[in-house]
């Protein structure tokens, strides 16, 4: 089950859903086997917060928006 404030943005061919949850927003990936996972756990840069998953491919790579040092950037996450 997703938190009250949540948005799904894409569903991958393997059933992974990506989007954002909470206030302030954090990115997530959701699958029936892993449950809801906060994408910030995969951030490669210290201080980076993933604010929304925007897409997921067949290899489960996730495109996302992140905030780091006051800027919003696009990132590719390979969990």
C-alpha positions as CSV (number, residue, x, y, z in Angstrom):
1,X,0.0,0.0,0.0
2,X,1.3,3.5,-0.9
3,X,1.4,6.4,1.6
4,X,-1.5,8.9,1.4
5,X,0.5,11.5,-0.6
6,X,1.9,9.5,-3.5
7,X,2.0,9.5,-7.3
8,X,3.0,6.7,-9.6
9,X,4.7,7.8,-12.9
10,X,5.6,4.6,-14.7
11,X,5.2,0.8,-14.6
12,X,8.0,-1.3,-16.0
13,X,7.5,-4.6,-17.9
14,X,8.6,-6.6,-14.8
15,X,5.9,-4.9,-12.7
16,X,8.1,-2.3,-11.0
17,X,6.2,1.0,-10.3
18,X,8.2,4.3,-9.8
19,X,7.0,7.6,-8.5
20,X,7.1,9.8,-5.5
21,X,5.6,9.7,-1.9
22,X,5.4,11.9,1.1
23,X,5.7,15.6,1.8
24,X,8.4,16.6,1.1
25,X,8.5,14.3,-1.9
26,X,10.8,11.3,-2.0
27,X,11.2,8.9,-5.0
28,X,10.2,5.2,-4.7
29,X,10.2,1.9,-6.6
30,X,7.5,-0.5,-5.7
31,X,7.3,-4.2,-6.5
32,X,5.3,-7.1,-5.1
33,X,8.5,-8.9,-4.0
34,X,10.4,-6.0,-2.4
35,X,7.6,-3.7,-1.3
36,X,8.2,0.1,-1.3
37,X,11.8,1.2,-1.5
38,X,13.0,4.8,-1.0
39,X,15.2,5.5,-4.0
40,X,17.4,7.9,-1.9
41,X,19.0,4.7,-0.6
42,X,20.7,4.4,-4.0
43,X,21.9,8.0,-4.3
44,X,25.6,8.0,-5.2
45,X,26.2,11.6,-4.1
46,X,26.2,12.4,-0.3
47,X,23.4,14.9,0.5
48,X,21.4,13.9,-2.6
49,X,17.7,13.3,-2.2
50,X,15.8,11.4,-4.9
51,X,12.5,13.3,-5.2
52,X,10.7,11.2,-7.8
53,X,11.1,8.2,-10.0
54,X,10.0,9.1,-13.5
55,X,10.6,5.9,-15.5
56,X,11.8,2.3,-15.3
57,X,13.0,-0.1,-18.0
58,X,13.1,-3.9,-18.5
59,X,16.5,-4.0,-16.7
60,X,14.9,-2.2,-13.7
61,X,17.1,0.9,-14.2
62,X,15.2,4.0,-12.9
63,X,15.3,7.5,-14.3
64,X,14.6,10.0,-11.5
65,X,14.7,13.6,-10.4
66,X,17.1,14.4,-7.5
67,X,17.9,17.5,-5.4
68,X,21.5,18.1,-4.5
69,X,23.1,21.4,-3.4
70,X,19.9,23.3,-4.1
71,X,19.7,22.1,-7.7
72,X,17.3,19.6,-9.3
73,X,19.0,17.2,-11.6
74,X,18.1,14.0,-13.6
75,X,19.8,10.8,-12.6
76,X,19.9,7.1,-13.7
77,X,19.7,4.6,-10.9
78,X,20.7,1.0,-11.3
79,X,19.5,-0.7,-8.1
